[in-house]
């Protein structure tokens, strides 16, 4: 027997995880106050600009990479061809001013909103790529949220 899951059930679960990862902890897997945007709200431009070493990305670069990823995965999910994707370019951001940091967080919010709109518009998930795209938005972002929180821990010198 083949087990199936309804589109509505799948979307509901993905969006609960999406909301927890980006905006508001629901108690699914994050601790209270540790979603991506809640975390970023505690970070100033100086912290966002601090690499942990010469070979580590800044928090600003992590945020730029997530926004870039959301835009690219959204193109794939809409059936668009993004052309050659320069992933390395999404990691080049170093120091940011307070204004640049605010603009980068806005860019991330806009990319997140576009990704959510794209996922909401999906009518079916018969194509494994669509399932992967929906899940990867949460998984990829959660990974980078962990990286950002670990960087903060090191930058601040205490548990974050």
C-alpha positions in Angstrom: 0.0 0.0 0.0 1.3 3.5 -0.9 0.9 6.0 1.9 0.0 9.5 0.8 -0.1 12.8 2.6 -2.5 15.6 1.5 -1.1 18.8 0.1 -2.9 20.7 2.9 -1.3 18.6 5.6 2.2 18.9 4.0 1.9 22.6 3.6 0.6 23.1 7.1 3.6 21.3 8.5 6.1 23.1 6.3 4.6 26.4 7.2 4.7 25.7 10.9 8.4 24.9 10.6 8.9 27.9 8.3 7.3 30.3 10.8 9.3 28.9 13.7 12.6 29.1 11.7 12.1 32.6 10.5 9.7 34.5 12.8 8.2 33.1 16.0 9.1 30.0 18.0 6.2 27.7 18.3 8.0 25.1 20.5 8.6 22.7 17.7 12.4 22.7 17.7 13.8 26.1 18.8 14.0 27.7 22.2 11.9 30.8 22.8 13.3 33.9 21.2 15.7 32.1 18.9 14.1 32.3 15.5 16.2 33.9 12.8 14.6 37.3 12.9 14.4 37.3 16.7 18.1 36.5 16.7 19.0 39.1 14.1 17.2 41.8 16.0 19.8 41.4 18.8 22.8 41.9 16.5 24.3 45.2 15.7 26.4 46.0 12.6 29.7 45.6 14.5 28.8 42.0 15.5 27.4 41.3 12.0 30.8 42.4 10.6 33.0 40.3 12.9 34.5 37.2 11.3 35.5 34.5 13.8 38.7 34.0 11.8 40.3 34.8 8.4 38.5 31.8 6.9 35.1 32.3 8.5 32.2 34.3 7.0 30.7 37.2 8.9 27.2 37.0 10.2 26.3 39.6 7.5 27.6 37.2 4.9 25.5 34.4 6.4 22.4 36.6 6.1 23.3 37.6 2.5 23.8 33.9 1.6 20.4 32.9 3.1 18.6 35.7 1.2 20.4 34.7 -2.0 19.5 31.1 -1.5 15.9 31.9 -0.9 15.8 33.9 -4.2 17.4 31.1 -6.2 15.3 28.3 -4.7 12.2 30.4 -5.4 13.2 30.7 -9.0 13.6 26.9 -9.3 10.3 26.4 -7.5 8.5 28.7 -9.9 9.9 26.8 -12.8 12.3 29.6 -13.8 15.9 29.1 -14.9 18.1 31.2 -12.7 21.0 30.5 -15.1 24.5 30.0 -13.7 24.4 30.5 -10.0 27.4 32.1 -8.4 27.2 30.7 -4.8 30.6 32.0 -3.9 29.5 35.5 -4.6 26.9 35.2 -1.8 29.6 34.8 0.7 31.7 37.9 0.0 30.1 40.4 2.3 32.4 41.5 5.1 31.9 44.6 7.3 28.6 46.5 7.1 27.5 49.9 8.4 24.4 50.2 10.5 22.5 51.3 7.4 23.8 48.4 5.3 23.0 45.9 8.1 19.4 47.3 8.3 19.1 47.1 4.5 20.4 43.5 4.5 17.9 42.4 7.2 15.1 44.0 5.0 16.4 42.2 2.0 16.2 38.9 3.9 12.7 39.7 5.0 11.7 40.4 1.5 13.3 37.2 0.2 11.6 35.2 3.0 8.2 36.7 2.0 8.7 35.9 -1.7 9.7 32.3 -0.7 6.6 31.9 1.4 4.4 33.3 -1.4 6.0 30.8 -3.8 5.5 27.9 -1.5 1.9 28.9 -0.7 1.1 29.0 -4.5 2.3 25.4 -5.0 -0.8 23.3 -5.7 0.8 19.9 -5.6 3.9 18.1 -4.5 4.0 15.1 -7.0 7.3 16.3 -8.3 10.1 15.4 -5.8 11.9 18.6 -6.6 9.0 20.6 -5.3 9.0 18.6 -2.0 12.8 19.1 -1.8 12.5 22.9 -2.4 9.8 23.3 0.3 11.8 21.4 2.9 15.1 22.8 1.9 14.0 26.4 2.6 13.5 25.4 6.3 16.5 23.1 6.6 19.0 25.4 4.9 17.8 28.4 6.9 17.8 26.5 10.2 21.4 25.4 9.4 22.5 29.0 9.0 20.5 30.1 12.0 22.7 27.6 14.0 25.8 29.0 12.4 24.8 32.6 13.3 23.9 31.7 16.9 27.3 29.9 17.3 29.1 32.9 15.9 27.3 35.1 18.3 28.3 32.9 21.1 32.0 33.2 20.2 31.8 36.9 19.4 30.0 37.7 22.7 32.1 35.3 24.7 29.1 33.7 26.3 26.1 31.5 25.5 23.6 33.2 23.2 
